[in-house]
Amino acid sequence: MRSYTPFLLLAACTAPGDSHDKYGSTDSVLTADSAADTAAGDSARDSTADSGTTRPRPVLADYDSEPRESTPRSDGYTHVDSPTLVPRLTDLGANTYAFLIYHSPTDWDDLAEYVQLAEPAGLNTWVYLVPPAERPASYPPYEGDYVAWAQAIGELAASHPSIHAIAMDDFDGDLATFTGSYVCEMMDAAHAAAPDLKFYAVDYHPYVLSDLASAESHACVDGVIFPYRDLDDNSAMRSEIDDIAAMEDDLGDTYTITYPWNLPSSAGDRGLYTSTCAAGTMSFGCG
């Protein structure tokens, strides 16, 4: 049994039944409407000059809703317009993009094109996959072989270290596939080429509390992307985040930005910010 790495807890605000195009962001990452929202950071650590301690590097990220080229290429598909996407992300002040493999059979090839432009621009990438229940009829090049997906992502990350993670959408709905041993098999394949690559599971309260309760089930899960879905009433959000954070004593500091899921956002917009630190609650981060 391998040692368990600390969770990264990310909470994304979304409404029940939303599609891949309806994410907002809190405590992290994901927004389909071009928000750059602050979150608890990924595995990178920044030194705190005064105290000598470390704290998560903030993630300023966007997800999905990629612009596409106006005319099909010779293969008949309209591809991701990476030369437009990358400057849009940098103009927002984003440092991470969750690249969703879902909308087109050419998304995998487009990911490689995107990373070629994004990495020199200082953008990190999470490769966002969908589970069997949501997989399109054609999901090339690896279809339902997620070990092969992970191996290929690891090989791409070996050449492009700005690829930091694999994220699996609606992990909770396919536990029969994503057993602890299968996720470890995936990540062993990925780590053969990219030892630092992370695996993040999208899971929901309260199901995540049982889905990842055992040491075997979460042995190779590096973090949880937690969609908080009731944006008509966010009074339970803090307690639900705390419930999930309590699963891992080593989670450390968590950061939350609440932003309405159904409103487009742009650079300069503001959300409700709180942070929970080992020594209590602070207004502007931990350190």
C-alpha positions as protocol buffer text, in pm:
chain_id: "A"
residue {
  index: 1
  type: MET
  ca { x: 0 y: 0 z: 0 }
}
residue {
  index: 2
  type: ARG
  ca { x: 145 y: 334 z: -102 }
}
residue {
  index: 3
  type: SER
  ca { x: 149 y: 632 z: 132 }
}
residue {
  index: 4
  type: TYR
  ca { x: -141 y: 873 z: 94 }
}
residue {
  index: 5
  type: THR
  ca { x: -67 y: 1225 z: -25 }
}
residue {
  index: 6
  type: PRO
  ca { x: -255 y: 1525 z: 120 }
}
residue {
  index: 7
  type: PHE
  ca { x: -579 y: 1626 z: -44 }
}
residue {
  index: 8
  type: LEU
  ca { x: -615 y: 1940 z: -245 }
}
residue {
  index: 9
  type: LEU
  ca { x: -974 y: 2052 z: -185 }
}
residue {
  index: 10
  type: LEU
  ca { x: -1134 y: 2256 z: -462 }
}
residue {
  index: 11
  type: ALA
  ca { x: -1498 y: 2359 z: -452 }
}
residue {
  index: 12
  type: ALA
  ca { x: -1676 y: 2465 z: -770 }
}
residue {
  index: 13
  type: CYS
  ca { x: -2019 y: 2627 z: -751 }
}
residue {
  index: 14
  type: THR
  ca { x: -2272 y: 2481 z: -990 }
}
residue {
  index: 15
  type: ALA
  ca { x: -2643 y: 2405 z: -1003 }
}
residue {
  index: 16
  type: PRO
  ca { x: -2791 y: 2052 z: -1007 }
}
residue {
  index: 17
  type: GLY
  ca { x: -2812 y: 1897 z: -1352 }
}
residue {
  index: 18
  type: ASP
  ca { x: -2576 y: 2144 z: -1516 }
}
residue {
  index: 19
  type: SER
  ca { x: -2387 y: 2044 z: -1828 }
}
residue {
  index: 20
  type: HIS
  ca { x: -2013 y: 2079 z: -1881 }
}
residue {
  index: 21
  type: ASP
  ca { x: -2080 y: 2439 z: -1985 }
}
residue {
  index: 22
  type: LYS
  ca { x: -2229 y: 2561 z: -1656 }
}
residue {
  index: 23
  type: TYR
  ca { x: -1953 y: 2568 z: -1400 }
}
residue {
  index: 24
  type: GLY
  ca { x: -1874 y: 2858 z: -1172 }
}
residue {
  index: 25
  type: SER
  ca { x: -1604 y: 2875 z: -910 }
}
residue {
  index: 26
  type: THR
  ca { x: -1542 y: 2879 z: -536 }
}
residue {
  index: 27
  type: ASP
  ca { x: -1234 y: 2767 z: -348 }
}
residue {
  index: 28
  type: SER
  ca { x: -1087 y: 2699 z: -685 }
}
residue {
  index: 29
  type: VAL
  ca { x: -1084 y: 2646 z: -1036 }
}
residue {
  index: 30
  type: LEU
  ca { x: -1363 y: 2576 z: -1265 }
}
residue {
  index: 31
  type: THR
  ca { x: -1566 y: 2822 z: -1463 }
}
residue {
  index: 32
  type: ALA
  ca { x: -1710 y: 2784 z: -1808 }
}
residue {
  index: 33
  type: ASP
  ca { x: -1778 y: 3153 z: -1846 }
}
residue {
  index: 34
  type: SER
  ca { x: -1425 y: 3291 z: -1855 }
}
residue {
  index: 35
  type: ALA
  ca { x: -1381 y: 3378 z: -1489 }
}
residue {
  index: 36
  type: ALA
  ca { x: -1037 y: 3391 z: -1332 }
}
residue {
  index: 37
  type: ASP
  ca { x: -1120 y: 3296 z: -974 }
}
residue {
  index: 38
  type: THR
  ca { x: -871 y: 3237 z: -694 }
}
residue {
  index: 39
  type: ALA
  ca { x: -839 y: 2900 z: -526 }
}
residue {
  index: 40
  type: ALA
  ca { x: -634 y: 2688 z: -295 }
}
residue {
  index: 41
  type: GLY
  ca { x: -324 y: 2613 z: -495 }
}
residue {
  index: 42
  type: ASP
  ca { x: -192 y: 2307 z: -668 }
}
residue {
  index: 43
  type: SER
  ca { x: 118 y: 2116 z: -566 }
}
residue {
  index: 44
  type: ALA
  ca { x: 351 y: 2411 z: -616 }
}
residue {
  index: 45
  type: ARG
  ca { x: 454 y: 2582 z: -293 }
}
residue {
  index: 46
  type: ASP
  ca { x: 560 y: 2941 z: -235 }
}
residue {
  index: 47
  type: SER
  ca { x: 789 y: 3047 z: 48 }
}
residue {
  index: 48
  type: THR
  ca { x: 661 y: 3298 z: 300 }
}
residue {
  index: 49
  type: ALA
  ca { x: 951 y: 3534 z: 352 }
}
residue {
  index: 50
  type: ASP
  ca { x: 877 y: 3644 z: 708 }
}
residue {
  index: 51
  type: SER
  ca { x: 803 y: 3309 z: 867 }
}
residue {
  index: 52
  type: GLY
  ca { x: 990 y: 3060 z: 651 }
}
residue {
  index: 53
  type: THR
  ca { x: 671 y: 2855 z: 617 }
}
residue {
  index: 54
  type: THR
  ca { x: 512 y: 2740 z: 292 }
}
residue {
  index: 55
  type: ARG
  ca { x: 165 y: 2789 z: 156 }
}
residue {
  index: 56
  type: PRO
  ca { x: -21 y: 2675 z: -155 }
}
residue {
  index: 57
  type: ARG
  ca { x: 40 y: 2872 z: -470 }
}
residue {
  index: 58
  type: PRO
  ca { x: -295 y: 3027 z: -565 }
}
residue {
  index: 59
  type: VAL
  ca { x: -464 y: 2885 z: -873 }
}
residue {
  index: 60
  type: LEU
  ca { x: -627 y: 3142 z: -1100 }
}
residue {
  index: 61
  type: ALA
  ca { x: -806 y: 2925 z: -1347 }
}
residue {
  index: 62
  type: ASP
  ca { x: -1062 y: 2878 z: -1618 }
}
residue {
  index: 63
  type: TYR
  ca { x: -1241 y: 2570 z: -1753 }
}
residue {
  index: 64
  type: ASP
  ca { x: -1414 y: 2464 z: -2074 }
}
residue {
  index: 65
  type: SER
  ca { x: -1600 y: 2706 z: -2310 }
}
residue {
  index: 66
  type: GLU
  ca { x: -1300 y: 2707 z: -2542 }
}
residue {
  index: 67
  type: PRO
  ca { x: -1323 y: 2922 z: -2856 }
}
residue {
  index: 68
  type: ARG
  ca { x: -1322 y: 2723 z: -3178 }
}
residue {
  index: 69
  type: GLU
  ca { x: -1197 y: 2807 z: -3522 }
}
residue {
  index: 70
  type: SER
  ca { x: -1461 y: 2952 z: -3752 }
}
residue {
  index: 71
  type: THR
  ca { x: -1411 y: 2702 z: -4037 }
}
residue {
  index: 72
  type: PRO
  ca { x: -1352 y: 2325 z: -4034 }
}
residue {
  index: 73
  type: ARG
  ca { x: -1008 y: 2190 z: -4113 }
}
residue {
  index: 74
  type: SER
  ca { x: -947 y: 1921 z: -4373 }
}
residue {
  index: 75
  type: ASP
  ca { x: -1071 y: 1655 z: -4127 }
}
residue {
  index: 76
  type: GLY
  ca { x: -1414 y: 1823 z: -4122 }
}
residue {
  index: 77
  type: TYR
  ca { x: -1393 y: 1942 z: -3760 }
}
residue {
  index: 78
  type: THR
  ca { x: -1369 y: 2290 z: -3611 }
}
residue {
  index: 79
  type: HIS
  ca { x: -1073 y: 2272 z: -3376 }
}
residue {
  index: 80
  type: VAL
  ca { x: -995 y: 2458 z: -3055 }
}
residue {
  index: 81
  type: ASP
  ca { x: -870 y: 2805 z: -3140 }
}
residue {
  index: 82
  type: SER
  ca { x: -565 y: 2803 z: -2916 }
}
residue {
  index: 83
  type: PRO
  ca { x: -414 y: 3126 z: -3056 }
}
residue {
  index: 84
  type: THR
  ca { x: -731 y: 3300 z: -2934 }
}
residue {
  index: 85
  type: LEU
  ca { x: -773 y: 3103 z: -2610 }
}
residue {
  index: 86
  type: VAL
  ca { x: -423 y: 3159 z: -2470 }
}
residue {
  index: 87
  type: PRO
  ca { x: -424 y: 3541 z: -2479 }
}
residue {
  index: 88
  type: ARG
  ca { x: -776 y: 3546 z: -2340 }
}
residue {
  index: 89
  type: LEU
  ca { x: -655 y: 3346 z: -2040 }
}
residue {
  index: 90
  type: THR
  ca { x: -348 y: 3563 z: -1987 }
}
residue {
  index: 91
  type: ASP
  ca { x: -557 y: 3880 z: -2022 }
}
residue {
  index: 92
  type: LEU
  ca { x: -776 y: 3748 z: -1740 }
}
residue {
  index: 93
  type: GLY
  ca { x: -470 y: 3693 z: -1524 }
}
residue {
  index: 94
  type: ALA
  ca { x: -528 y: 3315 z: -1520 }
}
residue {
  index: 95
  type: ASN
  ca { x: -238 y: 3078 z: -1453 }
}
residue {
  index: 96
  type: THR
  ca { x: -420 y: 2747 z: -1508 }
}
residue {
  index: 97
  type: TYR
  ca { x: -667 y: 2605 z: -1759 }
}
residue {
  index: 98
  type: ALA
  ca { x: -866 y: 2282 z: -1723 }
}
residue {
  index: 99
  type: PHE
  ca { x: -873 y: 2149 z: -2080 }
}
residue {
  index: 100
  type: LEU
  ca { x: -1187 y: 1939 z: -2124 }
}
residue {
  index: 101
  type: ILE
  ca { x: -1163 y: 1637 z: -2355 }
}
residue {
  index: 102
  type: TYR
  ca { x: -1529 y: 1603 z: -2452 }
}
residue {
  index: 103
  type: HIS
  ca { x: -1671 y: 1827 z: -2724 }
}
residue {
  index: 104
  type: SER
  ca { x: -1497 y: 1692 z: -3035 }
}
residue {
  index: 105
  type: PRO
  ca { x: -1303 y: 1383 z: -3148 }
}
residue {
  index: 106
  type: THR
  ca { x: -1013 y: 1620 z: -3216 }
}
residue {
  index: 107
  type: ASP
  ca { x: -983 y: 1748 z: -2858 }
}
residue {
  index: 108
  type: TRP
  ca { x: -683 y: 1527 z: -2776 }
}
residue {
  index: 109
  type: ASP
  ca { x: -485 y: 1654 z: -3073 }
}
residue {
  index: 110
  type: ASP
  ca { x: -595 y: 2008 z: -2991 }
}
residue {
  index: 111
  type: LEU
  ca { x: -464 y: 1969 z: -2635 }
}
residue {
  index: 112
  type: ALA
  ca { x: -112 y: 1919 z: -2772 }
}
residue {
  index: 113
  type: GLU
  ca { x: -149 y: 2228 z: -2990 }
}
residue {
  index: 114
  type: TYR
  ca { x: -282 y: 2428 z: -2696 }
}
residue {
  index: 115
  type: VAL
  ca { x: 1 y: 2331 z: -2461 }
}
residue {
  index: 116
  type: GLN
  ca { x: 261 y: 2435 z: -2718 }
}
residue {
  index: 117
  type: LEU
  ca { x: 126 y: 2792 z: -2689 }
}
residue {
  index: 118
  type: ALA
  ca { x: 12 y: 2790 z: -2325 }
}
residue {
  index: 119
  type: GLU
  ca { x: 335 y: 2674 z: -2164 }
}
residue {
  index: 120
  type: PRO
  ca { x: 552 y: 2960 z: -2293 }
}
residue {
  index: 121
  type: ALA
  ca { x: 276 y: 3198 z: -2179 }
}
residue {
  index: 122
  type: GLY
  ca { x: 309 y: 3071 z: -1820 }
}
residue {
  index: 123
  type: LEU
  ca { x: -16 y: 2874 z: -1813 }
}
residue {
  index: 124
  type: ASN
  ca { x: -48 y: 2540 z: -1633 }
}
residue {
  index: 125
  type: THR
  ca { x: -287 y: 2274 z: -1762 }
}
residue {
  index: 126
  type: TRP
  ca { x: -515 y: 2015 z: -1605 }
}
residue {
  index: 127
  type: VAL
  ca { x: -643 y: 1751 z: -1849 }
}
residue {
  index: 128
  type: TYR
  ca { x: -1012 y: 1706 z: -1771 }
}
residue {
  index: 129
  type: LEU
  ca { x: -1164 y: 1370 z: -1871 }
}
residue {
  index: 130
  type: VAL
  ca { x: -1522 y: 1243 z: -1856 }
}
residue {
  index: 131
  type: PRO
  ca { x: -1620 y: 904 z: -1707 }
}
residue {
  index: 132
  type: PRO
  ca { x: -1791 y: 615 z: -1888 }
}
residue {
  index: 133
  type: ALA
  ca { x: -2142 y: 737 z: -1809 }
}
residue {
  index: 134
  type: GLU
  ca { x: -2073 y: 1068 z: -1984 }
}
residue {
  index: 135
  type: ARG
  ca { x: -1833 y: 954 z: -2253 }
}
residue {
  index: 136
  type: PRO
  ca { x: -1940 y: 1040 z: -2608 }
}
residue {
  index: 137
  type: ALA
  ca { x: -2001 y: 760 z: -2856 }
}
residue {
  index: 138
  type: SER
  ca { x: -1656 y: 833 z: -2994 }
}
residue {
  index: 139
  type: TYR
  ca { x: -1387 y: 929 z: -2742 }
}
residue {
  index: 140
  type: PRO
  ca { x: -1058 y: 898 z: -2931 }
}
residue {
  index: 141
  type: PRO
  ca { x: -788 y: 803 z: -2916 }
}
residue {
  index: 142
  type: TYR
  ca { x: -822 y: 578 z: -2609 }
}
residue {
  index: 143
  type: GLU
  ca { x: -1202 y: 547 z: -2571 }
}
residue {
  index: 144
  type: GLY
  ca { x: -1278 y: 382 z: -2234 }
}
residue {
  index: 145
  type: ASP
  ca { x: -923 y: 271 z: -2155 }
}
residue {
  index: 146
  type: TYR
  ca { x: -838 y: 521 z: -1882 }
}
residue {
  index: 147
  type: VAL
  ca { x: -502 y: 358 z: -1811 }
}
residue {
  index: 148
  type: ALA
  ca { x: -406 y: 434 z: -2170 }
}
residue {
  index: 149
  type: TRP
  ca { x: -539 y: 789 z: -2128 }
}
residue {
  index: 150
  type: ALA
  ca { x: -330 y: 837 z: -1814 }
}
residue {
  index: 151
  type: GLN
  ca { x: -19 y: 693 z: -1979 }
}
residue {
  index: 152
  type: ALA
  ca { x: -57 y: 925 z: -2277 }
}
residue {
  index: 153
  type: ILE
  ca { x: -117 y: 1228 z: -2055 }
}
residue {
  index: 154
  type: GLY
  ca { x: 191 y: 1136 z: -1853 }
}
residue {
  index: 155
  type: GLU
  ca { x: 400 y: 1111 z: -2169 }
}
residue {
  index: 156
  type: LEU
  ca { x: 274 y: 1450 z: -2285 }
}
residue {
  index: 157
  type: ALA
  ca { x: 345 y: 1595 z: -1939 }
}
residue {
  index: 158
  type: ALA
  ca { x: 701 y: 1462 z: -1954 }
}
residue {
  index: 159
  type: SER
  ca { x: 759 y: 1693 z: -2250 }
}
residue {
  index: 160
  type: HIS
  ca { x: 539 y: 1970 z: -2109 }
}
residue {
  index: 161
  type: PRO
  ca { x: 578 y: 1997 z: -1729 }
}
residue {
  index: 162
  type: SER
  ca { x: 313 y: 2268 z: -1721 }
}
residue {
  index: 163
  type: ILE
  ca { x: 61 y: 1978 z: -1736 }
}
residue {
  index: 164
  type: HIS
  ca { x: 2 y: 1929 z: -1366 }
}
residue {
  index: 165
  type: ALA
  ca { x: -301 y: 1703 z: -1328 }
}
residue {
  index: 166
  type: ILE
  ca { x: -566 y: 1468 z: -1460 }
}
residue {
  index: 167
  type: ALA
  ca { x: -917 y: 1558 z: -1343 }
}
residue {
  index: 168
  type: MET
  ca { x: -1201 y: 1305 z: -1367 }
}
residue {
  index: 169
  type: ASP
  ca { x: -1551 y: 1448 z: -1393 }
}
residue {
  index: 170
  type: ASP
  ca { x: -1833 y: 1298 z: -1181 }
}
residue {
  index: 171
  type: PHE
  ca { x: -1602 y: 1043 z: -1024 }
}
residue {
  index: 172
  type: ASP
  ca { x: -1878 y: 947 z: -780 }
}
residue {
  index: 173
  type: GLY
  ca { x: -2103 y: 818 z: -1058 }
}
residue {
  index: 174
  type: ASP
  ca { x: -1855 y: 556 z: -1180 }
}
residue {
  index: 175
  type: LEU
  ca { x: -1704 y: 400 z: -870 }
}
residue {
  index: 176
  type: ALA
  ca { x: -1740 y: 57 z: -1027 }
}
residue {
  index: 177
  type: THR
  ca { x: -1484 y: 171 z: -1284 }
}
residue {
  index: 178
  type: PHE
  ca { x: -1272 y: 398 z: -1068 }
}
residue {
  index: 179
  type: THR
  ca { x: -1186 y: 162 z: -788 }
}
residue {
  index: 180
  type: GLY
  ca { x: -886 y: 246 z: -578 }
}
residue {
  index: 181
  type: SER
  ca { x: -677 y: -16 z: -755 }
}
residue {
  index: 182
  type: TYR
  ca { x: -781 y: 108 z: -1101 }
}
residue {
  index: 183
  type: VAL
  ca { x: -696 y: 470 z: -1020 }
}
residue {
  index: 184
  type: CYS
  ca { x: -358 y: 353 z: -891 }
}
residue {
  index: 185
  type: GLU
  ca { x: -308 y: 156 z: -1214 }
}
residue {
  index: 186
  type: MET
  ca { x: -388 y: 473 z: -1409 }
}
residue {
  index: 187
  type: MET
  ca { x: -149 y: 685 z: -1211 }
}
residue {
  index: 188
  type: ASP
  ca { x: 128 y: 425 z: -1214 }
}
residue {
  index: 189
  type: ALA
  ca { x: 106 y: 442 z: -1593 }
}
residue {
  index: 190
  type: ALA
  ca { x: 112 y: 823 z: -1584 }
}
residue {
  index: 191
  type: HIS
  ca { x: 396 y: 838 z: -1330 }
}
residue {
  index: 192
  type: ALA
  ca { x: 620 y: 619 z: -1544 }
}
residue {
  index: 193
  type: ALA
  ca { x: 679 y: 930 z: -1752 }
}
residue {
  index: 194
  type: ALA
  ca { x: 563 y: 1214 z: -1522 }
}
residue {
  index: 195
  type: PRO
  ca { x: 614 y: 1127 z: -1153 }
}
residue {
  index: 196
  type: ASP
  ca { x: 459 y: 1450 z: -1023 }
}
residue {
  index: 197
  type: LEU
  ca { x: 132 y: 1431 z: -1217 }
}
residue {
  index: 198
  type: LYS
  ca { x: -175 y: 1454 z: -989 }
}
residue {
  index: 199
  type: PHE
  ca { x: -521 y: 1294 z: -1000 }
}
residue {
  index: 200
  type: TYR
  ca { x: -822 y: 1503 z: -895 }
}
residue {
  index: 201
  type: ALA
  ca { x: -1168 y: 1352 z: -851 }
}
residue {
  index: 202
  type: VAL
  ca { x: -1490 y: 1549 z: -901 }
}
residue {
  index: 203
  type: ASP
  ca { x: -1720 y: 1438 z: -619 }
}
residue {
  index: 204
  type: TYR
  ca { x: -2020 y: 1570 z: -429 }
}
residue {
  index: 205
  type: HIS
  ca { x: -2131 y: 1611 z: -70 }
}
residue {
  index: 206
  type: PRO
  ca { x: -2222 y: 1389 z: 110 }
}
residue {
  index: 207
  type: TYR
  ca { x: -2124 y: 1107 z: -126 }
}
residue {
  index: 208
  type: VAL
  ca { x: -1755 y: 1194 z: -123 }
}
residue {
  index: 209
  type: LEU
  ca { x: -1744 y: 1121 z: 250 }
}
residue {
  index: 210
  type: SER
  ca { x: -1810 y: 753 z: 179 }
}
residue {
  index: 211
  type: ASP
  ca { x: -1668 y: 732 z: -175 }
}
residue {
  index: 212
  type: LEU
  ca { x: -1317 y: 812 z: -54 }
}
residue {
  index: 213
  type: ALA
  ca { x: -1345 y: 700 z: 306 }
}
residue {
  index: 214
  type: SER
  ca { x: -1116 y: 398 z: 290 }
}
residue {
  index: 215
  type: ALA
  ca { x: -740 y: 408 z: 253 }
}
residue {
  index: 216
  type: GLU
  ca { x: -769 y: 185 z: -53 }
}
residue {
  index: 217
  type: SER
  ca { x: -1024 y: 407 z: -227 }
}
residue {
  index: 218
  type: HIS
  ca { x: -818 y: 725 z: -200 }
}
residue {
  index: 219
  type: ALA
  ca { x: -464 y: 589 z: -214 }
}
residue {
  index: 220
  type: CYS
  ca { x: -395 y: 754 z: -550 }
}
residue {
  index: 221
  type: VAL
  ca { x: -640 y: 1045 z: -536 }
}
residue {
  index: 222
  type: ASP
  ca { x: -450 y: 1369 z: -479 }
}
residue {
  index: 223
  type: GLY
  ca { x: -747 y: 1600 z: -443 }
}
residue {
  index: 224
  type: VAL
  ca { x: -1120 y: 1659 z: -463 }
}
residue {
  index: 225
  type: ILE
  ca { x: -1300 y: 1903 z: -689 }
}
residue {
  index: 226
  type: PHE
  ca { x: -1619 y: 1961 z: -493 }
}
residue {
  index: 227
  type: PRO
  ca { x: -1916 y: 2116 z: -677 }
}
residue {
  index: 228
  type: TYR
  ca { x: -2144 y: 2304 z: -439 }
}
residue {
  index: 229
  type: ARG
  ca { x: -2476 y: 2299 z: -620 }
}
residue {
  index: 230
  type: ASP
  ca { x: -2732 y: 2498 z: -422 }
}
residue {
  index: 231
  type: LEU
  ca { x: -2655 y: 2857 z: -522 }
}
residue {
  index: 232
  type: ASP
  ca { x: -2997 y: 2972 z: -405 }
}
residue {
  index: 233
  type: ASP
  ca { x: -2874 y: 2904 z: -53 }
}
residue {
  index: 234
  type: ASN
  ca { x: -2502 y: 2883 z: 19 }
}
residue {
  index: 235
  type: SER
  ca { x: -2546 y: 2860 z: 397 }
}
residue {
  index: 236
  type: ALA
  ca { x: -2433 y: 2495 z: 397 }
}
residue {
  index: 237
  type: MET
  ca { x: -2126 y: 2552 z: 183 }
}
residue {
  index: 238
  type: ARG
  ca { x: -1881 y: 2619 z: 463 }
}
residue {
  index: 239
  type: SER
  ca { x: -1988 y: 2314 z: 663 }
}
residue {
  index: 240
  type: GLU
  ca { x: -1975 y: 2089 z: 357 }
}
residue {
  index: 241
  type: ILE
  ca { x: -1624 y: 2210 z: 273 }
}
residue {
  index: 242
  type: ASP
  ca { x: -1523 y: 2149 z: 634 }
}
residue {
  index: 243
  type: ASP
  ca { x: -1669 y: 1796 z: 621 }
}
residue {
  index: 244
  type: ILE
  ca { x: -1457 y: 1710 z: 318 }
}
residue {
  index: 245
  type: ALA
  ca { x: -1149 y: 1885 z: 454 }
}
residue {
  index: 246
  type: ALA
  ca { x: -1181 y: 1682 z: 773 }
}
residue {
  index: 247
  type: MET
  ca { x: -1122 y: 1365 z: 569 }
}
residue {
  index: 248
  type: GLU
  ca { x: -755 y: 1464 z: 543 }
}
residue {
  index: 249
  type: ASP
  ca { x: -575 y: 1613 z: 842 }
}
residue {
  index: 250
  type: ASP
  ca { x: -293 y: 1730 z: 615 }
}
residue {
  index: 251
  type: LEU
  ca { x: -517 y: 1934 z: 386 }
}
residue {
  index: 252
  type: GLY
  ca { x: -377 y: 2256 z: 528 }
}
residue {
  index: 253
  type: ASP
  ca { x: -513 y: 2596 z: 430 }
}
residue {
  index: 254
  type: THR
  ca { x: -829 y: 2619 z: 221 }
}
residue {
  index: 255
  type: TYR
  ca { x: -947 y: 2921 z: 23 }
}
residue {
  index: 256
  type: THR
  ca { x: -1300 y: 2994 z: -92 }
}
residue {
  index: 257
  type: ILE
  ca { x: -1428 y: 3244 z: -347 }
}
residue {
  index: 258
  type: THR
  ca { x: -1803 y: 3237 z: -401 }
}
residue {
  index: 259
  type: TYR
  ca { x: -1924 y: 3358 z: -740 }
}
residue {
  index: 260
  type: PRO
  ca { x: -2270 y: 3304 z: -894 }
}
residue {
  index: 261
  type: TRP
  ca { x: -2259 y: 3003 z: -1127 }
}
residue {
  index: 262
  type: ASN
  ca { x: -2488 y: 3152 z: -1391 }
}
residue {
  index: 263
  type: LEU
  ca { x: -2317 y: 3488 z: -1444 }
}
residue {
  index: 264
  type: PRO
  ca { x: -2031 y: 3542 z: -1690 }
}
residue {
  index: 265
  type: SER
  ca { x: -1731 y: 3695 z: -1520 }
}
residue {
  index: 266
  type: SER
  ca { x: -1434 y: 3892 z: -1641 }
}
residue {
  index: 267
  type: ALA
  ca { x: -1109 y: 4037 z: -1515 }
}
residue {
  index: 268
  type: GLY
  ca { x: -1173 y: 4275 z: -1227 }
}
residue {
  index: 269
  type: ASP
  ca { x: -1490 y: 4104 z: -1100 }
}
residue {
  index: 270
  type: ARG
  ca { x: -1500 y: 4021 z: -730 }
}
residue {
  index: 271
  type: GLY
  ca { x: -1635 y: 3734 z: -524 }
}
residue {
  index: 272
  type: LEU
  ca { x: -1689 y: 3661 z: -155 }
}
residue {
  index: 273
  type: TYR
  ca { x: -1352 y: 3549 z: -16 }
}
residue {
  index: 274
  type: THR
  ca { x: -1272 y: 3357 z: 302 }
}
residue {
  index: 275
  type: SER
  ca { x: -972 y: 3151 z: 408 }
}
residue {
  index: 276
  type: THR
  ca { x: -934 y: 2891 z: 679 }
}
residue {
  index: 277
  type: CYS
  ca { x: -584 y: 2850 z: 818 }
}
residue {
  index: 278
  type: ALA
  ca { x: -430 y: 2620 z: 1071 }
}
residue {
  index: 279
  type: ALA
  ca { x: -429 y: 2907 z: 1322 }
}
residue {
  index: 280
  type: GLY
  ca { x: -779 y: 3036 z: 1247 }
}
residue {
  index: 281
  type: THR
  ca { x: -955 y: 3249 z: 989 }
}
residue {
  index: 282
  type: MET
  ca { x: -784 y: 3539 z: 813 }
}
residue {
  index: 283
  type: SER
  ca { x: -908 y: 3794 z: 564 }
}
residue {
  index: 284
  type: PHE
  ca { x: -633 y: 3784 z: 303 }
}
residue {
  index: 285
  type: GLY
  ca { x: -485 y: 3438 z: 306 }
}
residue {
  index: 286
  type: CYS
  ca { x: -267 y: 3221 z: 522 }
}
residue {
  index: 287
  type: GLY
  ca { x: 104 y: 3238 z: 577 }
}
